[in-house]
Amino acid sequence: MLARHGLPTGPIEVGALGTMPTFLVGRHVVKLFGELFSGRRGFAVERSAHRWLLGNRAIPTPALVAEGRLFDGDWPWPYLVTARLGGTSWRDAGLDPRQREQLADELGRVVRRLHDLPPPGGRVWRRDWLAELRAGCVERHRGWGTLPAHLIEQIDRYLVAPRPLRQLVHADLHADHVFVERAKLVGVIDWGDALVGDPYYELPALHLGSFGRSKPLLAAFLAGYGWEITADFARRATSMTLLHQFDVLREAGPAIDLNALGTLDELAELLWEPTSP
């Protein structure tokens, strides 16, 4: 595959476990997009995002090196080849609390620059992904079984409409997608779930995944970003948590006794308030 693009080959390592098979080969990363898990959309979105961000040093992300397909036929297995980042993932970096807060602040500044970009154009970005997620929200939670039934029954009445502001959102900033080296941000990988929509959708995977529900880390990120904390911040963040395409509440771990909560307002307070260290 690399040889067809004139790129060097070498020993193959399997990348982090995810929905799409990823392989590390020397200085490059090869990501294949399967037919399952919305592979067609994921390929189109990730390719478009990489092209949109190409050469933008303010948004550190791997350079897109090559693209193609393995086969002709019903499913061609499209692929992207990107440069391999240095450093290691947030999950494996072993940072101390002070370093993590400094990095959260830096990540906040980078994400703000991302959100301030004019969103990319094209058909793949016009889809109202958040409206689709809202339509199936209750059924997804019933299927996941993470929330108790009495909280699931409150979802439809609780959700607030997304803000009309449409911005480019990475949407999956969990601990394997943020790369660091010596407590400095190296880059953000895996743009296949990116969308154009409400920037609040950026928060659930980041806070409940990478930050492990740490309020000081959330506060550092929001400060670096310059996020305006309005009176409805917690409810908006909780609405996006409930809407999220992945079961991000499960990532929060067994430390939360969801059955002990009577209302979604209590969940919002637990997850998102206060936002200061």
C-alpha positions in Angstrom: 0.0 0.0 0.0 2.7 2.5 1.0 4.9 1.4 -2.0 2.2 2.4 -4.5 2.6 6.0 -3.2 6.4 5.8 -3.2 6.6 5.8 0.6 9.0 3.7 2.6 7.8 0.4 4.2 8.9 -1.3 7.3 7.7 -3.3 10.3 4.0 -3.0 10.9 2.6 -2.2 14.3 -1.1 -2.3 15.2 -2.4 1.0 16.4 -4.7 1.6 19.3 -8.0 -0.4 19.3 -10.8 1.5 17.6 -13.6 1.1 15.2 -11.3 1.4 12.1 -8.2 -0.7 11.7 -5.0 1.4 12.0 -1.4 0.4 11.4 1.9 2.1 12.2 4.6 1.7 9.6 7.8 3.7 10.2 7.0 7.4 10.0 3.5 6.8 8.7 0.1 5.7 9.9 -2.3 3.8 7.7 -6.0 3.9 8.6 -8.5 1.7 6.8 -12.2 2.4 6.7 -14.5 -0.6 6.9 -18.1 -0.7 5.7 -19.4 -1.0 9.3 -19.5 1.8 11.8 -20.4 4.4 9.2 -17.0 3.9 7.4 -18.1 5.7 4.3 -19.0 8.9 6.2 -15.9 8.5 8.4 -13.6 8.4 5.4 -15.2 11.4 3.7 -15.2 13.4 6.9 -11.6 12.6 8.0 -10.2 13.2 4.5 -12.1 16.5 4.2 -10.9 17.6 7.7 -7.3 16.8 7.0 -7.5 18.7 3.7 -9.1 21.6 5.4 -6.5 21.8 8.2 -3.5 21.0 5.9 -0.7 23.5 6.6 -2.6 25.2 9.5 0.1 25.2 12.2 -2.3 26.7 14.7 -4.2 23.3 14.8 -1.6 20.6 15.3 -2.7 17.5 13.5 -0.9 14.8 11.4 -0.2 15.7 7.8 -2.2 13.9 5.2 0.3 12.1 3.0 -1.7 9.9 0.7 -5.1 8.3 0.1 -6.6 5.6 -2.0 -8.6 2.4 -2.0 -7.5 -1.2 -1.7 -10.0 -2.8 -4.1 -12.7 -2.2 -6.6 -16.1 -3.7 -6.0 -18.8 -3.4 -3.4 -16.6 -2.2 -0.6 -13.2 -0.8 -1.8 -11.7 -0.4 1.7 -10.6 3.3 1.3 -7.6 4.4 3.4 -5.7 7.4 4.5 -2.0 7.7 5.1 -0.9 10.3 7.6 2.4 11.3 9.2 3.1 9.7 12.5 3.1 12.0 15.5 5.8 12.0 18.1 5.1 11.7 21.8 2.4 9.5 23.2 -1.3 9.6 24.0 -2.7 11.5 26.9 -3.7 8.1 28.4 -0.2 6.8 28.4 1.8 10.0 29.1 2.0 9.6 32.9 1.7 13.3 33.6 1.5 14.7 37.1 -1.5 16.8 38.1 0.2 20.1 37.4 1.4 19.0 34.0 -2.1 17.8 33.2 -3.6 21.2 34.1 -1.1 23.0 32.0 -1.8 20.7 29.1 -5.6 21.1 29.5 -5.1 24.9 29.3 -3.0 24.5 26.1 -5.6 22.2 24.6 -8.3 24.7 25.4 -6.5 27.3 23.4 -6.0 25.0 20.4 -9.7 23.9 20.4 -10.7 27.5 20.5 -8.7 28.2 17.4 -10.3 25.1 15.8 -13.8 26.4 16.6 -13.0 29.9 15.4 -12.1 28.6 11.9 -14.7 29.1 9.2 -16.3 25.6 8.9 -15.4 23.5 5.8 -18.0 23.3 3.0 -19.2 20.4 1.0 -22.1 17.9 1.3 -20.5 15.8 4.0 -20.6 18.8 6.4 -24.2 19.9 5.7 -25.7 16.9 7.5 -27.5 17.9 10.8 -25.8 15.3 12.9 -27.1 16.6 16.2 -30.7 16.5 15.0 -30.3 12.9 14.0 -28.7 12.1 17.4 -31.6 13.7 19.2 -34.1 11.6 17.3 -32.6 8.4 18.5 -31.3 9.5 21.9 -33.8 7.8 24.2 -33.5 4.5 22.3 -29.7 4.5 22.4 -29.8 5.0 26.2 -32.2 2.2 26.6 -30.0 0.0 24.6 -26.8 1.0 26.5 -28.4 0.5 29.9 -26.0 2.9 31.6 -28.6 5.3 32.8 -31.4 4.0 35.1 -34.9 3.9 33.6 -36.2 6.8 35.6 -33.5 9.1 34.2 -34.0 7.9 30.7 -37.7 8.9 30.9 -36.6 12.5 31.7 -34.4 12.9 28.6 -36.9 14.2 26.1 -38.1 17.0 28.5 -34.5 17.8 29.6 -32.7 18.3 26.3 -32.1 21.8 25.2 -31.8 22.8 21.5 -28.3 23.1 20.2 -27.0 26.6 19.8 -27.5 27.8 16.2 -23.7 28.6 16.0 -22.2 26.0 13.7 -18.5 25.4 14.2 -16.0 22.6 13.3 -16.0 20.2 16.2 -13.6 17.3 16.6 -16.2 15.5 18.7 -14.1 12.7 20.0 -11.2 14.2 22.1 -10.8 11.1 24.3 -7.5 10.1 25.9 -6.1 8.1 22.8 -6.6 11.0 20.4 -4.6 13.7 22.2 -0.8 13.3 21.8 1.7 14.9 24.1 5.4 15.1 24.7 7.1 16.5 27.8 3.8 17.9 28.9 3.4 19.8 25.6 0.6 19.2 23.1 2.0 17.4 20.0 -1.3 17.0 18.1 -4.8 15.7 17.8 -5.6 12.6 15.7 -8.6 10.8 14.4 -11.0 13.2 12.8 -13.5 10.7 11.5 -16.3 11.8 13.9 -15.9 15.5 13.3 -19.0 17.5 12.6 -20.1 21.1 12.1 -22.4 22.0 14.9 -22.7 23.3 18.5 -19.3 23.6 20.1 -20.8 22.2 23.4 -20.6 18.8 21.7 -16.8 19.0 22.1 -17.0 18.7 25.9 -18.4 15.2 26.8 -15.7 13.0 25.3 -13.0 15.3 26.6 -14.3 15.8 30.1 -15.6 12.3 30.8 -12.9 10.5 28.8 -9.5 12.3 28.8 -10.1 14.3 31.9 -11.7 11.5 33.9 -14.3 13.9 35.2 -11.7 16.1 36.8 -13.2 19.5 37.6 -9.7 21.2 37.8 -8.8 19.9 34.4 -12.2 21.0 33.0 -11.6 24.5 34.6 -8.2 24.7 33.0 -9.5 23.8 29.6 -12.3 26.3 29.8 -10.0 29.0 30.9 -7.5 28.3 28.1 -10.4 28.3 25.6 -12.0 31.5 27.1 -15.4 29.7 27.3 -18.2 31.9 28.5 -19.8 30.2 31.5 -23.4 31.1 31.3 -26.2 30.2 33.7 -27.2 27.3 31.5 -23.7 25.9 31.0 -24.3 22.7 33.0 -27.6 21.9 31.3 -26.2 22.5 27.8 -23.1 20.3 28.6 -25.4 17.6 30.0 -27.7 17.8 26.9 -24.7 17.1 24.7 -23.5 14.3 27.0 -26.9 12.7 26.6 -27.0 13.3 22.8 -23.5 11.9 22.2 -23.2 9.1 19.7 -21.0 7.1 22.2 -21.9 6.0 25.7 -19.6 8.6 27.3 -21.3 8.2 30.7 -20.0 4.7 30.9 -16.5 6.2 30.6 -17.1 8.1 33.8 -16.6 4.8 35.6 -18.3 3.1 38.5 -17.5 6.1 40.9 -20.9 7.6 39.9 -23.9 5.9 41.5 -26.4 6.9 38.8 -29.2 5.0 40.6 -28.9 7.4 43.5 -29.7 10.4 41.4 -33.3 11.5 41.2 -33.1 13.9 38.3 -31.0 14.8 35.3 -30.4 18.2 37.0 -28.6 16.3 39.7 -26.5 14.6 37.1 -25.7 18.0 35.5 -24.5 19.3 38.9 -22.4 16.2 39.5 -20.7 16.3 36.1 -20.4 20.0 35.2 -20.7 22.2 38.4 -18.7 23.9 39.7 -16.2 24.5 36.9 -13.5 26.1 39.0 -10.6 24.2 40.7 
